[in-house]
Amino acid sequence: MGRRKTPEERADEDRRYTLACAAASDAEFERFFTDPNQSIRNAAALNPDASAAVLDRFADDRFWSVRVAVAEHPSASRETLLRMVAGEPRKRGVVYHAARNRLETDGVRFDEDGHPVV
């Protein structure tokens, strides 16, 4: 079991979470790309004001929930979504399926191997 967070640490996380939800410009999102708390990065990726450029950077996050938030975000670019479905078929998971669902909704077809037909 990990160390308990102090009230000050919890307050700082609450503050950062609020800032992630309220960010409105690319510059305001910059601090969240490296935030140590996954839920704060996830909140930033879910922010409706996140631009396609911001979402493209969050698409490389190490945690799958942040990448799924990008795949489901209406501002994610087609290029970002295509990059998210590229790669080794044996490593496909929830991120691949979320991006594929979004692309199929936008009219992209996939071949029998699961690769987009562009």
Buried (B, 14 or more C-beta within 10 A) or exposed (E): EEEEEEEEEEEEBEEBBEBBBEBEEEEBBEBBBEBEBBBBBBBBBBBEBBBEEBBBBBBEBEEEBBBBBBBBBEBBBBEBBBBBBEEEEEEBEEBBBBBBEBBEEEEBEEEEEEEBEE
